[in-house]
């Protein structure tokens, strides 16, 4: 088994022509933060911006695009007593 790689199916590859740069770079960034045990990715917007080279609005555009084509789901979680919310992301296509 090769760590850190995912396989694209023909179904997934069919989406590549419609993916924008922010969608693709954001998905790749999320994939690098994927936790195989939990199935989740939890990078902050600041991390996504730093690693993709995009501003918050472009990262948000990428995330919304990925949600729209069904490649990711997003869940808001509470930080508990410390307050605030954070997003966790689940990638549909990671193998």
N, CA and C atoms as a LAMMPS dump frame, in Angstrom:
ITEM: TIMESTEP
0
ITEM: NUMBER OF ATOMS
285
ITEM: BOX BOUNDS ff ff ff
-5.0000000000000000e+02 5.0000000000000000e+02
-5.0000000000000000e+02 5.0000000000000000e+02
-5.0000000000000000e+02 5.0000000000000000e+02
ITEM: ATOMS id mol type element x y z
1 1 1 N 0.836 -1.179 0
2 1 2 C 0 0 0
3 1 3 C 0.879 1.239 0
4 2 1 N 0.582 2.183 -0.852
5 2 2 C 1.338 3.424 -0.931
6 2 3 C 0.64 4.483 -0.097
7 3 1 N 1.357 5.057 0.839
8 3 2 C 0.771 6.087 1.693
9 3 3 C 0.722 7.416 0.959
10 4 1 N -0.336 8.186 1.245
11 4 2 C -0.406 9.546 0.746
12 4 3 C -0.946 9.693 -0.666
13 5 1 N -1.395 8.617 -1.273
14 5 2 C -1.92 8.716 -2.631
15 5 3 C -3.368 8.271 -2.657
16 6 1 N -4.106 8.791 -3.616
17 6 2 C -5.476 8.351 -3.819
18 6 3 C -5.634 7.968 -5.279
19 7 1 N -6.642 7.197 -5.546
20 7 2 C -6.882 6.741 -6.906
21 7 3 C -8.142 7.413 -7.434
22 8 1 N -8.091 7.871 -8.658
23 8 2 C -9.269 8.446 -9.297
24 8 3 C -9.963 7.382 -10.13
25 9 1 N -11.269 7.336 -9.987
26 9 2 C -12.072 6.46 -10.834
27 9 3 C -12.476 7.242 -12.079
28 10 1 N -13.063 6.562 -13.039
29 10 2 C -13.539 7.267 -14.23
30 10 3 C -14.657 8.242 -13.861
31 11 1 N -15.454 7.912 -12.841
32 11 2 C -16.508 8.833 -12.375
33 11 3 C -15.889 10.138 -11.865
34 12 1 N -14.831 10.017 -11.083
35 12 2 C -14.16 11.196 -10.554
36 12 3 C -13.485 11.985 -11.664
37 13 1 N -12.816 11.285 -12.549
38 13 2 C -12.095 11.946 -13.635
39 13 3 C -13.038 12.757 -14.514
40 14 1 N -14.289 12.364 -14.593
41 14 2 C -15.262 13.098 -15.402
42 14 3 C -15.484 14.515 -14.872
43 15 1 N -15.225 14.749 -13.591
44 15 2 C -15.397 16.075 -13.001
45 15 3 C -14.204 17.004 -13.247
46 16 1 N -13.061 16.462 -13.56
47 16 2 C -11.856 17.281 -13.691
48 16 3 C -11.997 18.441 -14.675
49 17 1 N -12.644 18.272 -15.839
50 17 2 C -12.778 19.411 -16.749
51 17 3 C -13.599 20.573 -16.192
52 18 1 N -14.501 20.324 -15.252
53 18 2 C -15.325 21.4 -14.705
54 18 3 C -14.757 21.981 -13.419
55 19 1 N -13.703 21.383 -12.904
56 19 2 C -13.122 21.887 -11.664
57 19 3 C -12.293 23.134 -11.934
58 20 1 N -12.502 24.135 -11.076
59 20 2 C -11.711 25.356 -11.163
60 20 3 C -10.4 25.162 -10.416
61 21 1 N -9.479 26.08 -10.6
62 21 2 C -8.212 26.029 -9.866
63 21 3 C -8.416 26.003 -8.36
64 22 1 N -9.274 26.9 -7.816
65 22 2 C -9.508 26.852 -6.365
66 22 3 C -10.099 25.529 -5.882
67 23 1 N -10.964 24.933 -6.679
68 23 2 C -11.539 23.64 -6.276
69 23 3 C -10.456 22.576 -6.206
70 24 1 N -9.646 22.487 -7.223
71 24 2 C -8.632 21.441 -7.289
72 24 3 C -7.567 21.633 -6.213
73 25 1 N -7.054 22.857 -6.073
74 25 2 C -6.013 23.088 -5.07
75 25 3 C -6.54 22.909 -3.658
76 26 1 N -7.783 23.311 -3.421
77 26 2 C -8.362 23.147 -2.089
78 26 3 C -8.557 21.663 -1.789
79 27 1 N -9.028 20.899 -2.776
80 27 2 C -9.207 19.465 -2.565
81 27 3 C -7.86 18.786 -2.288
82 28 1 N -6.849 19.139 -3.058
83 28 2 C -5.525 18.543 -2.836
84 28 3 C -4.989 18.9 -1.454
85 29 1 N -5.217 20.125 -1.036
86 29 2 C -4.776 20.541 0.3
87 29 3 C -5.518 19.755 1.371
88 30 1 N -6.83 19.632 1.227
89 30 2 C -7.599 18.831 2.188
90 30 3 C -7.088 17.396 2.226
91 31 1 N -6.786 16.843 1.071
92 31 2 C -6.314 15.457 1.004
93 31 3 C -5.011 15.266 1.771
94 32 1 N -4.161 16.29 1.805
95 32 2 C -2.904 16.168 2.559
96 32 3 C -3.146 16.191 4.061
97 33 1 N -4.306 16.668 4.483
98 33 2 C -4.653 16.724 5.91
99 33 3 C -5.622 15.624 6.31
100 34 1 N -5.832 14.654 5.437
101 34 2 C -6.79 13.577 5.685
102 34 3 C -6.278 12.636 6.763
103 35 1 N -7.11 12.359 7.75
104 35 2 C -6.793 11.418 8.815
105 35 3 C -7.462 10.09 8.477
106 36 1 N -6.681 9.083 8.173
107 36 2 C -7.235 7.796 7.741
108 36 3 C -8.057 7.109 8.828
109 37 1 N -7.727 7.344 10.085
110 37 2 C -8.479 6.697 11.168
111 37 3 C -9.876 7.291 11.319
112 38 1 N -9.969 8.624 11.292
113 38 2 C -11.266 9.282 11.499
114 38 3 C -11.985 9.553 10.183
115 39 1 N -11.233 9.597 9.084
116 39 2 C -11.813 9.946 7.792
117 39 3 C -12.022 11.432 7.611
118 40 1 N -11.537 12.225 8.558
119 40 2 C -11.775 13.667 8.524
120 40 3 C -10.529 14.458 8.181
121 41 1 N -10.761 15.681 7.742
122 41 2 C -9.705 16.669 7.536
123 41 3 C -10.119 17.895 8.345
124 42 1 N -9.192 18.476 9.074
125 42 2 C -9.559 19.587 9.956
126 42 3 C -8.656 20.811 9.818
127 43 1 N -8.141 21.126 8.633
128 43 2 C -7.307 22.328 8.544
129 43 3 C -8.168 23.586 8.665
130 44 1 N -7.609 24.612 9.258
131 44 2 C -8.32 25.887 9.383
132 44 3 C -8.305 26.618 8.04
133 45 1 N -9.121 27.661 7.952
134 45 2 C -9.088 28.496 6.753
135 45 3 C -7.701 29.098 6.566
136 46 1 N -7.057 29.496 7.665
137 46 2 C -5.711 30.072 7.563
138 46 3 C -4.738 29.075 6.944
139 47 1 N -4.828 27.817 7.351
140 47 2 C -3.958 26.776 6.79
141 47 3 C -4.288 26.555 5.318
142 48 1 N -5.578 26.448 4.993
143 48 2 C -5.97 26.266 3.593
144 48 3 C -5.476 27.417 2.724
145 49 1 N -5.587 28.63 3.232
146 49 2 C -5.106 29.8 2.474
147 49 3 C -3.591 29.745 2.284
148 50 1 N -2.883 29.46 3.359
149 50 2 C -1.419 29.426 3.282
150 50 3 C -0.931 28.344 2.326
151 51 1 N -1.55 27.182 2.377
152 51 2 C -1.063 26.055 1.575
153 51 3 C -1.537 26.08 0.125
154 52 1 N -2.661 26.74 -0.153
155 52 2 C -3.118 26.846 -1.543
156 52 3 C -2.602 28.111 -2.214
157 53 1 N -2.239 29.101 -1.414
158 53 2 C -1.822 30.394 -1.963
159 53 3 C -2.996 31.289 -2.328
160 54 1 N -4.201 30.897 -1.909
161 54 2 C -5.409 31.66 -2.209
162 54 3 C -5.877 32.451 -0.995
163 55 1 N -6.624 33.529 -1.26
164 55 2 C -7.256 34.3 -0.192
165 55 3 C -8.487 33.526 0.294
166 56 1 N -9.077 33.975 1.409
167 56 2 C -10.226 33.281 2.006
168 56 3 C -11.386 33.132 1.024
169 57 1 N -11.647 34.159 0.231
170 57 2 C -12.795 34.074 -0.678
171 57 3 C -12.581 33.011 -1.752
172 58 1 N -11.34 32.843 -2.222
173 58 2 C -11.062 31.804 -3.22
174 58 3 C -11.118 30.411 -2.596
175 59 1 N -10.634 30.275 -1.364
176 59 2 C -10.733 28.988 -0.669
177 59 3 C -12.204 28.647 -0.447
178 60 1 N -12.982 29.633 -0.019
179 60 2 C -14.424 29.419 0.176
180 60 3 C -15.089 29.022 -1.138
181 61 1 N -14.695 29.687 -2.238
182 61 2 C -15.205 29.329 -3.569
183 61 3 C -14.871 27.875 -3.902
184 62 1 N -13.643 27.476 -3.61
185 62 2 C -13.23 26.092 -3.854
186 62 3 C -14.022 25.109 -3.02
187 63 1 N -14.225 25.419 -1.738
188 63 2 C -14.982 24.535 -0.855
189 63 3 C -16.427 24.406 -1.323
190 64 1 N -17.059 25.527 -1.66
191 64 2 C -18.453 25.478 -2.113
192 64 3 C -18.583 24.711 -3.424
193 65 1 N -17.61 24.86 -4.304
194 65 2 C -17.616 24.097 -5.551
195 65 3 C -17.497 22.605 -5.305
196 66 1 N -16.623 22.228 -4.374
197 66 2 C -16.433 20.813 -4.033
198 66 3 C -17.672 20.226 -3.373
199 67 1 N -18.33 21.011 -2.549
200 67 2 C -19.584 20.57 -1.953
201 67 3 C -20.626 20.374 -3.058
202 68 1 N -20.664 21.31 -3.995
203 68 2 C -21.637 21.268 -5.076
204 68 3 C -21.534 20.035 -5.964
205 69 1 N -20.311 19.548 -6.181
206 69 2 C -20.149 18.347 -7.013
207 69 3 C -20.078 17.068 -6.178
208 70 1 N -20.234 17.218 -4.865
209 70 2 C -20.289 16.047 -3.989
210 70 3 C -18.953 15.455 -3.609
211 71 1 N -17.869 16.182 -3.805
212 71 2 C -16.548 15.637 -3.466
213 71 3 C -16.229 15.744 -1.99
214 72 1 N -16.867 16.687 -1.274
215 72 2 C -16.643 16.812 0.167
216 72 3 C -17.966 17.1 0.866
217 73 1 N -17.993 16.796 2.151
218 73 2 C -19.061 17.259 3.024
219 73 3 C -18.391 18.038 4.146
220 74 1 N -19.141 18.965 4.721
221 74 2 C -18.612 19.822 5.784
222 74 3 C -19.512 19.7 6.994
223 75 1 N -18.881 19.616 8.148
224 75 2 C -19.62 19.578 9.405
225 75 3 C -19.024 20.618 10.338
226 76 1 N -19.871 21.443 10.928
227 76 2 C -19.411 22.404 11.923
228 76 3 C -19.372 21.712 13.281
229 77 1 N -18.294 21.925 14.006
230 77 2 C -18.141 21.311 15.331
231 77 3 C -17.831 22.388 16.351
232 78 1 N -18.21 22.122 17.57
233 78 2 C -17.982 23.059 18.665
234 78 3 C -16.63 22.787 19.319
235 79 1 N -15.992 23.836 19.749
236 79 2 C -14.727 23.697 20.485
237 79 3 C -14.973 23.398 21.962
238 80 1 N -16.208 23.21 22.326
239 80 2 C -16.529 22.898 23.722
240 80 3 C -16.588 24.16 24.563
241 81 1 N -16.07 24.083 25.751
242 81 2 C -16.139 25.208 26.696
243 81 3 C -15.367 26.428 26.22
244 82 1 N -14.346 26.207 25.406
245 82 2 C -13.549 27.341 24.928
246 82 3 C -14.322 28.186 23.925
247 83 1 N -15.423 27.638 23.428
248 83 2 C -16.284 28.39 22.519
249 83 3 C -15.811 28.336 21.086
250 84 1 N -16.66 28.791 20.205
251 84 2 C -16.335 28.849 18.791
252 84 3 C -16.652 27.557 18.062
253 85 1 N -16.68 27.668 16.776
254 85 2 C -16.934 26.531 15.902
255 85 3 C -15.76 26.337 14.961
256 86 1 N -15.599 25.134 14.487
257 86 2 C -14.616 24.867 13.448
258 86 3 C -15.212 23.862 12.48
259 87 1 N -14.677 23.834 11.285
260 87 2 C -15.167 22.921 10.26
261 87 3 C -14.329 21.657 10.214
262 88 1 N -15.014 20.548 9.984
263 88 2 C -14.325 19.322 9.628
264 88 3 C -14.832 18.941 8.241
265 89 1 N -13.962 18.36 7.461
266 89 2 C -14.28 18.021 6.087
267 89 3 C -14.118 16.517 5.901
268 90 1 N -15.03 15.931 5.174
269 90 2 C -14.936 14.514 4.835
270 90 3 C -14.817 14.419 3.319
271 91 1 N -13.743 13.795 2.854
272 91 2 C -13.515 13.635 1.43
273 91 3 C -14.256 12.416 0.932
274 92 1 N -14.973 12.562 -0.152
275 92 2 C -15.699 11.437 -0.711
276 92 3 C -14.767 10.474 -1.426
277 93 1 N -13.745 10.992 -2.066
278 93 2 C -12.886 10.153 -2.896
279 93 3 C -11.481 10.083 -2.337
280 94 1 N -11.275 9.234 -1.384
281 94 2 C -9.922 8.969 -0.879
282 94 3 C -9.823 7.479 -0.68
283 95 1 N -8.771 6.889 -1.224
284 95 2 C -8.627 5.443 -1.095
285 95 3 C -7.277 5.03 -0.647
